[in-house]
Amino acid sequence: MSIELQLAYDHVSSDDEFTWFDEETLGMAEFEHATVMLDEVVEGVIATATEGGLIIDATLGGGGHSEAILERRHDLRVIGFDRDPRAIEASSKRLERFGDRFRCMQTAFSEGGELLDELTREPVVGICADLGISSPQIDDPARGMSFRHSGPLDMRMDTTSGETALELIGRLDADELADLIYRFGEERRSRRIARTIKRAFDEDELATTADLRRAIVRAVGPARIGGVDPATRTFQGLRIAVNREIDELEKLLLWATARIAPGMSFAVLSFHSLEDRLVKELFRQGEVWKPMTKKPRIASDDEVTRNPRARSAKLRVARRLPLPEVDE
Ligand SMILES: C[S@@+](CC[C@H](N)C(=O)[O-])C[C@H]1O[C@@H](n2cnc3c(N)ncnc32)[C@H](O)[C@@H]1O
């Protein structure tokens, strides 16, 4: 299985190593994200794109994939989505120089299809999605996604709406919480962990990511199993639930299938086995999609050495098949 968060937390082993958040610097971290499998994603999408067409980048982040698409194909235009206002700000600045070849919108990509229809009915000649979180989202203590730095228990990608991790923990009972930690975090000790988290919440001892990690360690001990911090899986499970990441992906896959033009390519980079399974199942629909490779592509050893986050990436690219001719 892929444990995306593990990569960011590889060196965390005790409370002493936390960076504590400070109100003055909350949200001020630089937006720097090393784009994963840049060439593989970009070449996969532009290989089939017809001249002068429109590409959708469903997960702009820092704009790395979009930038390469716009640089390599001067005839193409890109519309990008991201639910994170900071990603929109950062990528707008980075891609400003492309003028009206680039537009972006702050939105969850589940809504992207409808927004796109309101904007234009022109055919889409390529779509890419680089799922999960960006490095700035992990590294900024204000986002509450990491136990490496102590921050408020938030975890939302879209900081302007929706329920925070703390609110979610407060709303769910221990069984529901255990279910989501088990499903999305693939954590076998989920029942014990969920009960301890709920106890900490009820006793008003749960406000920060450090409090959450402390509760998890209280439940299962501090040992790292297979090099994984005891809190890694629970943090991942909560983040996926807070951001409804699996629902979001299901909706994206639906509208992308409906909206992409026949013969054009869809590239999806995923970091979690549940996500990869959904993409694999979609691309298996032989009358609709033709996968470019049987197995997902993975990052080269070189890239993984440079950027450990690429270690769990799986890339699937498929071409939309022409719609079958219907006899009148
Ligand atoms: C891995 S980063 C993308 C990085 C980007 N490809 C680059 O090279 O800079 C993933 C981005 O997708 C965004 N994201 C994740 N799920 C989303 C969703 N359901 N709707 C919109 N944006 C989402 C995150 O906010 C994050 O900025």
The ligand as a MOL file (V3000), in Angstrom:
LIG
                    3D

  0  0  0     0  0            999 V3000
M  V30 BEGIN CTAB
M  V30 COUNTS 27 29 0 0 0
M  V30 BEGIN ATOM
M  V30 1 C -0.0450 16.9660 -5.5970 0
M  V30 2 S -0.7140 18.5590 -5.6740 0 CHG=1
M  V30 3 C -0.6120 19.0020 -7.3830 0
M  V30 4 C 0.7390 19.5150 -7.7610 0
M  V30 5 C 0.8530 20.0260 -9.1690 0
M  V30 6 N 0.6220 18.9960 -10.1540 0
M  V30 7 C 2.2210 20.6550 -9.3920 0
M  V30 8 O 2.9950 20.1260 -10.1900 0
M  V30 9 O 2.5120 21.6730 -8.7750 0 CHG=-1
M  V30 10 C -2.4060 18.2230 -5.5270 0
M  V30 11 C -3.2620 19.4530 -5.5170 0
M  V30 12 O -4.5870 19.0130 -5.7560 0
M  V30 13 C -5.4610 19.7440 -4.9610 0
M  V30 14 N -6.6480 18.9000 -4.7640 0
M  V30 15 C -6.7040 17.6880 -4.1740 0
M  V30 16 N -7.9640 17.2310 -4.1840 0
M  V30 17 C -8.7020 18.1720 -4.8250 0
M  V30 18 C -10.0760 18.2610 -5.1590 0
M  V30 19 N -10.9520 17.3120 -4.8320 0
M  V30 20 N -10.5000 19.3380 -5.8400 0
M  V30 21 C -9.6100 20.3220 -6.2020 0
M  V30 22 N -8.3170 20.3080 -5.8750 0
M  V30 23 C -7.8550 19.2360 -5.1960 0
M  V30 24 C -4.7060 20.0110 -3.6880 0
M  V30 25 O -5.2170 21.1510 -3.0530 0
M  V30 26 C -3.2810 20.1980 -4.2080 0
M  V30 27 O -2.9960 21.5450 -4.4300 0
M  V30 END ATOM
M  V30 BEGIN BOND
M  V30 1 1 1 2
M  V30 2 1 2 3
M  V30 3 1 2 10
M  V30 4 1 3 4
M  V30 5 1 4 5
M  V30 6 1 5 6
M  V30 7 1 5 7
M  V30 8 2 7 8
M  V30 9 1 7 9
M  V30 10 1 10 11
M  V30 11 1 11 12
M  V30 12 1 11 26
M  V30 13 1 12 13
M  V30 14 1 13 14
M  V30 15 1 13 24
M  V30 16 1 14 15
M  V30 17 1 14 23
M  V30 18 2 15 16
M  V30 19 1 16 17
M  V30 20 1 17 18
M  V30 21 2 17 23
M  V30 22 1 18 19
M  V30 23 2 18 20
M  V30 24 1 20 21
M  V30 25 2 21 22
M  V30 26 1 22 23
M  V30 27 1 24 25
M  V30 28 1 24 26
M  V30 29 1 26 27
M  V30 END BOND
M  V30 END CTAB
M  END
